[in-house]
Amino acid sequence: MWTFTPLMQTASASRGSLWRAMGFLLPHRHAVVTVLFLVLLSTGLSVIEPLALKSVFDQLGAGGTSKAVLLSVGALVAIGLVREALGATANWLTWRTRIRVHFALNEATVSRLHRLPLSFHREEGVGATMTKLERGMQGFVGAITELTFNVLPAATYLVLCVVVMFQLDWRLALLALVFAPIPVLIARKAAPVQTRREQTLMERWTKIYARFNEVLSGIVTVKSFAMEAREKQRFLHDVREANGVVTQGVAFDSAVNASQSVIVLIARVALIGLGGLLVLRGEISSGTLVAFLGYIGGLFGPVQGLSGVYKTSRTASVAIDQVFSILDVQDTLGDAPDAVEVTHVRGDVTFENIHFAYPSTSGPGRPLLKGIDLEVKAGETIALVGPSGAGKTTLMSLLCRFYDPVQGRVCIDGQDLRSLKQLSLRRHIGVVLQDSLLFNESVRSNIAYGRPEASLEQIEAAARAAHAHDFIMRLPQGYDTVVGERGNRLSAGERQRLSIARSLLTDPPILILDEPTSALDAESEALVQEALGKLMKGRTTFAIAHRLSTVVDADRILVLKEGRIVEAGSHAQLMRLEGYYASLVRRQTRGLLPELSTFSEAPLPLSALA
């Protein structure tokens, strides 16, 4: 009993997934009913066709008239033409419905992926997610189409076929029914093996393309270490192993199909033998035998189709489980039911007793922020410096509400971020990153990304302010030039200036600069710094920097170390303090600047932060 219970639980879970997935068909129920009606009509004609064939042969064998023969042949032609017309129409409606169901699945999953927190995307990876979506949706839609549009017609044909066969001759009907269950038993025996194979392949392809996506994303690193051949061999080895599973599966399925076909062959031969004997005895007509042979050909098709229902349902279950693994991820950062739209932001920002650790599947992660308290006035520029891993970027991720603090709260203009709608909040925050992402679209589209309705005049004004207009006009198609994937047709400085223009166009009251000049040469940095100066004017700005020369003019510099603010003040005050910040400055300048110990301002105590 202990081996049977898990199988029952698995089957029950599969049925639950399939019933839930059927909800995607509900909006298209009228089309589904129409297709089923057309297919059932076609099924009825298929049942009548052997009877028309019987009439032809009975007329030939019993001295029938040529007119009767021609009428029977005409009936066969008419049945065939109408059936083909019905089948073509049903096929068109089926594919239209299938495409719409696929679109609905795309809409649901893509919407979900955009809403899910960053923690999900960090753990899953782009390649794994895309493989799950593609193979999961294709497998599910194909299987659910087969279950919906093939099972009922097959069952209907089977019932009608058996009824007519018994009407024609009960002995031949019984003989046919003796063989009918055998293909079903073969398929049922093979189904668990096929299901395990589907699960194995889904897992393998997900891992293969997750890794492949990493390799392509980091192709510069791969080439830098001359690892192209190794990565190629690794990919091909994994694909070869997966293909080996497919090949073994094809061999197994071929053996299963061959076994079923042999049963059909034996049944046909047995019917010919018994039917021929009955014809010789004069107990049935030759037309009846021909009709029976027609029904045998049609009988085992639906039987084999129905025998694959278990396999198809398990395949669909495996596929849809991959889709539901995305749809069912808990959105821990969803908007509260009473969350409000952000309509106006002054720019006051407060961090109150912030503690944070990145969530992990294995349990609580390492604490990154430990009791951060900070109050920032509108229009103030705050620089965040400190060693890597100190929590600078993490603190800004909390401000954008990519994550929620484990303890404490973040407020804008006195309102807890958790009481605000996330989309409207982020429209009031501009971000310029070290490696700002540009899309493989035109310069105009990239600048207007956060404000698609902007006019060309507004886009050009933002580009001029970001010192980008001149180099844009030197491009082959000016503002219509496509910048390439991730902007690879532009230099790093040009990409940054487009990113600054993008933020200028959205006119955010709060600005986050995450090391926007760290990868630039001195000339490009000067241009970008000048553009940033215009962007920062009148905005609450948080600037993360390792290059300390870029933050000396900040209103306050906060030094983070091991998740805590250990020093705070202006550049002059911190140099006078002779603490960690001063040591960083001297380490970077290495004697290139004169001693800065003559600053007369006193250091700012940490109590002034609040």
C-alpha positions in Angstrom: 0.0 0.0 0.0 2.9 2.3 0.7 4.0 2.2 -2.9 0.5 2.9 -4.2 -0.4 6.0 -2.1 2.2 8.3 -3.6 1.0 7.3 -7.1 -2.5 8.2 -6.1 -1.4 11.5 -4.7 0.6 12.3 -7.8 -2.4 11.4 -10.1 -4.7 13.6 -7.9 -2.3 16.5 -8.1 -2.0 16.1 -11.9 -5.8 16.2 -12.2 -5.9 19.3 -10.1 -3.4 21.0 -12.3 -5.3 20.1 -15.4 -8.6 21.2 -14.1 -7.0 24.5 -13.0 -5.4 24.9 -16.4 -8.8 24.3 -18.1 -9.6 27.8 -16.8 -7.6 29.2 -19.7 -10.1 27.6 -22.1 -13.2 29.2 -20.4 -13.0 32.5 -22.2 -13.0 30.6 -25.5 -15.8 28.1 -24.6 -18.0 29.2 -27.6 -15.2 28.4 -30.0 -14.6 25.1 -28.2 -18.2 24.1 -28.4 -18.3 25.0 -32.1 -15.2 22.9 -32.8 -16.6 19.9 -30.8 -19.9 20.2 -32.7 -18.1 20.2 -36.1 -15.9 17.3 -35.1 -18.8 15.3 -33.8 -20.6 15.8 -37.2 -17.5 14.7 -39.0 -17.4 11.7 -36.6 -21.0 10.8 -37.5 -20.1 10.9 -41.2 -17.2 8.6 -40.6 -19.5 6.1 -39.0 -21.9 6.3 -42.0 -19.1 5.8 -44.6 -18.6 2.0 -44.1 -22.4 1.6 -44.4 -22.3 3.3 -47.8 -19.4 1.1 -48.7 -21.4 -1.9 -47.7 -24.3 -0.8 -49.9 -21.9 -0.6 -52.9 -20.6 -4.1 -52.5 -24.0 -5.5 -51.7 -25.4 -4.0 -54.9 -22.5 -5.6 -56.8 -22.9 -9.0 -55.3 -26.7 -9.2 -55.5 -27.2 -8.1 -59.1 -28.1 -4.5 -58.1 -28.8 -1.8 -60.7 -26.2 0.6 -62.0 -28.3 3.4 -60.7 -28.2 2.0 -57.2 -24.4 1.6 -57.4 -24.0 5.1 -58.7 -26.1 6.5 -55.8 -24.1 4.6 -53.3 -20.8 5.9 -54.8 -22.3 9.4 -54.9 -23.1 9.1 -51.3 -19.5 8.1 -50.5 -18.2 11.2 -52.5 -20.7 13.5 -50.7 -19.8 12.1 -47.3 -16.1 12.5 -48.0 -16.5 16.1 -49.2 -18.6 17.3 -46.3 -16.4 15.5 -43.8 -13.3 17.3 -45.3 -15.0 20.6 -45.2 -16.0 20.1 -41.6 -12.5 18.9 -40.7 -10.9 21.9 -42.4 -13.2 24.4 -40.5 -12.7 22.6 -37.2 -8.9 22.6 -37.7 -8.9 26.3 -38.4 -11.0 27.0 -35.3 -8.8 24.7 -33.2 -5.6 26.5 -34.2 -7.2 29.9 -33.6 -8.3 28.8 -30.1 -4.9 27.2 -29.5 -3.1 30.4 -30.4 -5.4 32.5 -28.1 -4.9 30.1 -25.2 -1.2 30.3 -25.8 -1.5 34.1 -25.8 -3.4 34.0 -22.5 -0.7 31.9 -20.9 1.9 34.3 -22.2 0.0 37.2 -20.8 -0.4 35.6 -17.4 3.2 34.4 -17.1 4.9 37.6 -18.5 2.7 39.8 -16.3 3.7 37.6 -13.3 7.4 37.7 -14.1 7.3 41.5 -14.3 5.6 41.7 -10.9 7.8 39.2 -9.1 10.5 40.5 -6.7 14.2 40.6 -7.7 14.9 37.6 -5.4 13.0 35.3 -7.8 15.0 36.4 -10.8 18.3 36.2 -8.9 17.6 32.6 -7.9 16.0 31.3 -11.1 18.1 32.8 -13.9 17.0 34.0 -17.3 17.8 30.9 -19.2 15.9 28.6 -16.8 12.9 30.8 -16.8 12.7 31.1 -20.6 13.1 27.3 -21.0 10.3 26.6 -18.5 8.1 29.1 -20.3 8.7 27.9 -23.9 8.7 24.2 -23.3 6.0 24.3 -20.6 3.5 26.4 -22.6 4.1 24.5 -25.9 3.7 21.1 -24.2 0.6 22.2 -22.3 -1.2 23.8 -25.2 -0.5 20.8 -27.5 -1.6 18.3 -24.9 -4.7 20.3 -23.8 -5.8 20.7 -27.4 -5.5 17.0 -27.9 -7.5 16.2 -24.8 -10.2 18.7 -25.5 -10.7 18.2 -29.3 -9.7 14.6 -29.8 -10.9 12.6 -26.8 -14.6 13.3 -27.0 -14.8 12.7 -30.8 -12.8 9.5 -30.4 -15.0 8.3 -27.6 -18.2 9.2 -29.6 -16.9 7.4 -32.7 -16.0 4.3 -30.6 -19.5 4.1 -29.1 -21.3 4.6 -32.4 -18.9 2.2 -34.1 -19.6 -0.6 -31.6 -23.4 -0.1 -31.8 -23.4 -0.4 -35.6 -21.0 -3.3 -35.5 -23.3 -5.3 -33.2 -26.2 -4.4 -35.5 -24.3 -5.8 -38.5 -23.1 -9.0 -36.8 -22.6 -9.7 -33.1 -20.0 -12.4 -33.7 -17.6 -10.2 -35.6 -18.3 -7.4 -33.1 -17.4 -9.6 -30.2 -14.2 -10.7 -31.9 -13.2 -7.0 -32.5 -13.9 -6.2 -28.9 -11.6 -9.0 -27.7 -8.7 -7.2 -29.3 -9.8 -3.6 -28.5 -8.6 -3.3 -24.8 -5.1 -4.7 -25.6 -3.6 -1.4 -27.0 -5.0 0.4 -24.0 -3.3 -1.9 -21.6 0.0 -1.6 -23.5 -0.3 2.2 -23.4 -1.1 2.2 -19.7 1.9 0.1 -18.9 4.2 2.4 -20.9 2.8 5.7 -19.5 4.8 5.9 -16.3 8.1 5.4 -18.2 7.1 8.1 -20.7 6.1 10.5 -17.9 9.4 10.1 -16.0 11.2 10.7 -19.3 9.3 14.0 -19.9 10.2 15.2 -16.4 13.9 14.3 -16.9 14.0 16.1 -20.2 12.4 19.2 -18.8 14.9 19.4 -16.0 17.9 18.7 -18.3 16.9 21.3 -21.0 16.2 23.9 -18.3 19.8 23.4 -16.9 21.4 23.3 -20.3 19.8 26.6 -21.5 20.3 28.3 -18.2 24.0 27.7 -18.5 24.0 28.6 -22.2 22.4 32.0 -21.4 25.1 32.6 -18.8 27.8 31.9 -21.3 26.3 34.2 -24.0 25.7 37.0 -21.4 29.3 36.7 -20.3 30.9 36.1 -23.7 33.6 38.7 -23.0 34.8 36.7 -20.0 34.6 33.5 -22.0 36.8 34.9 -24.8 39.1 36.6 -22.4 40.0 33.3 -20.8 40.0 31.5 -24.2 37.3 29.1 -23.0 35.2 29.0 -26.1 36.1 25.4 -27.0 35.5 24.2 -23.4 32.1 25.9 -23.2 31.2 24.5 -26.6 32.2 21.0 -25.6 30.3 21.3 -22.3 27.2 22.5 -24.1 27.4 19.8 -26.8 28.1 17.1 -24.2 25.0 18.1 -22.2 22.8 18.3 -25.4 24.2 14.9 -26.5 23.2 13.4 -23.2 19.7 14.9 -23.4 19.4 13.7 -27.0 20.4 10.3 -25.8 17.3 10.3 -23.5 15.2 11.4 -26.4 16.6 8.6 -28.7 15.9 6.0 -26.0 12.5 7.4 -25.6 11.8 7.2 -29.3 13.0 3.6 -29.4 10.7 2.8 -26.5 7.7 4.6 -28.0 8.3 2.9 -31.4 8.3 -0.5 -29.7 5.0 0.5 -27.9 3.4 1.7 -31.2 4.7 -1.4 -33.0 3.1 -3.6 -30.4 -0.2 -1.8 -30.8 0.0 -2.1 -34.6 0.7 -5.8 -34.4 -2.5 -6.2 -32.3 -4.5 -4.2 -34.9 -3.0 -6.5 -37.6 -3.9 -9.7 -35.8 -7.4 -8.3 -35.2 -7.8 -7.5 -38.9 -6.6 -10.9 -40.0 -8.8 -12.6 -37.5 -11.9 -10.7 -38.7 -11.0 -11.4 -42.3 -10.8 -15.1 -41.5 -14.0 -15.3 -39.5 -15.8 -12.9 -41.8 -14.7 -14.8 -44.9 -16.0 -18.1 -43.4 -19.3 -16.5 -42.6 -19.6 -15.1 -46.2 -18.9 -18.6 -47.6 -21.6 -20.0 -45.4 -24.0 -17.3 -46.6 -24.5 -15.9 -43.1 -23.4 -12.4 -43.9 -22.9 -10.5 -47.2 -19.6 -9.5 -48.6 -20.6 -5.9 -48.1 -21.0 -6.5 -44.4 -17.5 -7.9 -44.2 -16.1 -4.9 -46.1 -18.0 -2.6 -43.7 -16.5 -4.4 -40.8 -13.0 -4.0 -42.2 -13.8 -0.3 -42.5 -14.9 -0.1 -38.9 -11.8 -2.1 -37.7 -9.6 0.5 -39.3 -11.6 3.2 -37.6 -12.1 1.4 -34.4 -8.5 1.0 -33.3 -7.6 4.6 -34.2 -9.8 6.0 -31.5 -8.8 3.1 -29.2 -5.2 4.0 -29.6 -6.0 7.6 -29.2 -7.9 7.0 -26.0 -5.1 4.7 -24.8 -2.8 7.7 -25.0 -5.0 9.9 -22.8 -3.1 8.9 -19.7 0.2 9.7 -21.3 -1.1 13.0 -22.8 -2.6 14.1 -19.5 0.7 13.3 -17.7 2.6 15.2 -20.3 0.3 18.1 -20.0 0.6 18.0 -16.2 4.4 18.0 -16.4 4.3 21.0 -18.8 1.7 23.0 -16.9 3.5 22.4 -13.6 6.4 24.4 -15.1 4.2 27.3 -15.9 2.4 27.2 -12.5 5.8 27.1 -10.8 6.1 30.7 -12.1 2.4 31.7 -11.6 2.4 30.3 -8.0 5.5 32.1 -6.8 4.5 34.2 -3.8 4.8 37.9 -4.5 6.2 39.0 -1.1 6.4 42.6 -2.4 2.8 42.9 -3.7 1.0 46.2 -3.2 -1.1 46.4 0.0 -4.9 46.4 -0.6 -5.0 50.0 0.6 -1.9 51.2 -1.2 -2.2 54.7 -2.7 -0.9 56.2 -5.9 2.1 58.6 -5.6 1.1 61.8 -7.2 3.6 64.3 -5.9 7.0 63.9 -4.3 9.0 66.6 -2.5 12.0 64.3 -2.0 12.3 63.9 1.8 13.7 60.4 2.5 14.0 58.6 5.8 15.5 55.3 6.8 14.4 54.2 10.2 16.3 51.4 12.0 16.8 49.4 8.8 17.9 45.8 9.1 18.2 43.6 6.0 19.4 40.3 4.8 18.7 38.9 1.3 16.2 36.1 1.4 17.5 32.6 0.7 15.9 29.2 0.0 18.2 27.7 2.6 17.1 30.1 5.4 17.9 33.6 6.6 20.8 35.1 4.6 23.8 37.0 6.0 22.8 40.4 7.5 23.8 43.2 5.2 22.3 46.3 6.9 22.3 46.6 10.7 20.3 49.4 12.2 20.6 52.2 9.5 19.1 55.5 10.6 19.2 58.4 8.1 17.1 61.4 7.3 17.6 63.2 4.0 16.0 66.6 3.1 14.6 67.3 -0.3 17.2 68.5 -2.7 20.1 67.2 -0.6 23.0 65.2 -2.2 24.1 62.2 -0.2 27.2 60.3 -1.2 27.5 56.6 -0.1 31.1 55.3 0.1 32.7 52.2 1.6 34.1 48.8 0.7 32.3 46.4 -1.5 29.6 44.5 0.3 29.1 47.3 2.9 25.4 47.7 1.9 25.4 50.8 -0.3 23.5 49.3 -3.3 21.3 47.3 -1.0 20.2 50.5 0.8 19.2 52.0 -2.6 17.4 48.8 -3.5 15.2 49.3 -0.4 14.5 52.9 -1.5 13.3 51.6 -4.9 11.4 48.9 -2.9 13.0 46.0 -4.8 13.0 44.5 -1.4 11.5 45.2 2.0 13.6 45.6 5.1 13.5 42.8 7.7 13.1 45.4 10.3 12.4 49.1 10.2 10.9 51.2 7.4 11.8 53.4 4.5 9.7 56.6 4.1 9.3 59.2 1.3 7.8 62.5 2.5 6.8 60.7 5.7 4.9 57.9 4.0 6.0 54.2 4.4 6.9 52.8 1.0 4.8 49.8 1.8 1.7 52.0 1.8 2.5 53.2 -1.8 1.9 51.6 -5.1 5.2 50.4 -6.4 4.8 51.4 -10.1 3.8 55.0 -9.2 6.7 55.1 -6.6 9.4 54.1 -9.1 8.1 56.6 -11.6 9.4 59.3 -9.2 12.9 57.7 -8.8 15.5 58.0 -11.5 18.4 55.6 -11.6 21.8 55.9 -13.5 23.8 52.7 -13.1 27.5 51.9 -13.7 26.5 49.9 -16.8 23.1 51.3 -17.8 21.1 49.0 -20.0 20.2 50.2 -23.5 17.8 48.2 -25.6 18.4 47.2 -29.2 16.3 50.0 -30.5 16.8 53.6 -31.7 18.5 56.3 -29.7 15.1 58.1 -29.6 13.4 55.0 -28.1 16.0 54.5 -25.5 15.9 58.1 -24.3 12.1 58.0 -24.2 12.0 54.6 -22.5 10.5 56.0 -19.3 8.3 58.5 -21.1 7.2 57.0 -24.5 4.8 59.8 -25.3 7.6 62.4 -25.2 8.0 64.5 -28.4 11.2 64.7 -30.4 11.7 68.2 -29.2 11.6 67.1 -25.6 13.9 64.1 -26.3 16.4 66.4 -28.0 16.3 68.9 -25.1 17.1 66.1 -22.7 19.9 64.9 -25.0 21.4 68.4 -25.2 21.3 68.8 -21.4 23.1 65.4 -21.1 25.8 66.5 -23.6 24.6 63.7 -26.0 23.0 65.7 -28.9 26.3 66.3 -30.7 27.5 62.7 -30.9 23.9 61.5 -31.7 23.9 63.8 -34.7 27.1 62.2 -35.9 25.6 58.7 -35.9 24.5 57.3 -39.3 20.7 57.9 -38.7 20.9 60.4 -35.9 18.2 59.8 -33.4 16.9 56.9 -35.4 20.2 55.0 -35.2 19.8 51.5 -33.6 22.3 51.2 -30.8 22.7 47.4 -30.8 22.2 44.9 -28.0 22.9 46.5 -24.7 24.1 49.6 -26.7 27.2 47.8 -27.9 27.6 50.1 -30.9 28.3 53.1 -28.6 31.1 53.8 -26.3 30.7 53.6 -22.5 30.6 57.4 -22.1 28.0 57.7 -24.9 25.8 55.0 -23.2 26.0 56.8 -19.9 25.0 60.1 -21.5 22.0 58.5 -23.1 21.1 57.0 -19.7 21.3 60.5 -18.1 19.2 61.9 -20.9 16.6 59.2 -20.2 16.5 60.2 -16.5 16.3 63.9 -17.4 13.3 63.3 -19.6 11.4 61.6 -16.8 12.3 64.5 -14.4 12.4 62.4 -11.2 12.5 64.2 -7.8 14.7 61.5 -6.4 17.9 60.3 -8.2 20.1 57.3 -7.6 23.6 57.3 -9.1 25.3 53.9 -8.8 28.9 54.5 -9.8 28.0 56.1 -13.1 31.5 57.1 -14.1 33.6 54.3 -12.6 34.2 52.7 -16.0 34.9 55.9 -18.0 38.1 57.5 -19.1 39.0 61.0 -17.8 37.6 62.8 -20.9 34.3 60.9 -20.9 34.0 61.2 -17.2 34.3 65.0 -17.4 31.4 65.2 -19.9 29.3 62.8 -17.9 30.0 64.6 -14.6 28.9 67.9 -16.2 25.7 66.2 -17.4 25.2 64.7 -14.0 25.5 68.1 -12.4 22.5 69.3 -14.5 20.6 66.2 -13.7 21.2 66.5 -9.9 20.2 70.1 -9.7 17.2 70.5 -7.4 16.8 66.8 -6.8 17.3 64.5 -3.8 20.4 62.6 -4.9 22.1 59.5 -3.6 25.5 58.9 -5.2 27.3 55.6 -4.7 31.0 55.8 -5.5 34.3 54.1 -5.1 36.1 56.9 -6.9 36.0 59.5 -4.1 37.0 62.4 -6.4 33.4 62.3 -7.7 31.7 62.9 -4.3 33.8 65.7 -2.7 31.0 68.2 -3.4 28.2 66.2 -1.8 26.3 67.8 1.0 27.0 64.8 3.1 29.2 61.7 2.7 28.1 58.6 4.5 30.8 55.9 5.1 29.2 52.4 5.3 31.2 49.5 6.6 29.8 46.1 7.5 26.2 47.3 7.2 26.5 50.3 9.5 27.2 54.0 9.0 30.6 54.5 10.7 31.3 58.1 9.6 29.3 61.0 8.2 30.0 64.6 7.2 31.3 66.7 4.4 34.5 65.9 2.6 36.4 68.5 4.6 34.9 67.3 7.9 35.7 63.7 7.2 39.3 64.5 6.2 39.7 66.4 9.5 38.3 63.4 11.4 41.3 61.3 10.1 39.2 58.2 10.1 38.4 55.5 7.5 37.3 57.9 4.8 40.5 59.9 5.1 42.5 56.7 4.7 40.5 55.9 1.6 41.2 59.3 0.1 45.0 59.1 0.8 45.1 55.5 -0.6 43.5 56.7 -3.9 45.5 59.9 -4.3 48.8 58.4 -3.3 50.4 61.8 -2.8 49.0 63.3 -6.0 47.1 65.9 -3.8 48.5 68.1 -1.1 47.9 67.2 2.5 44.3 67.9 3.4 44.8 68.2 7.1 44.4 72.0 7.1 40.6 71.8 6.9 39.2 73.8 9.8 35.7 72.3 10.0 35.0 69.9 12.8 33.7 66.4 12.0 29.9 66.0 12.0 28.7 63.7 14.8 26.6 60.7 13.9 23.7 62.1 16.0 23.3 64.8 13.3 22.0 62.2 10.8 18.6 62.0 12.3 
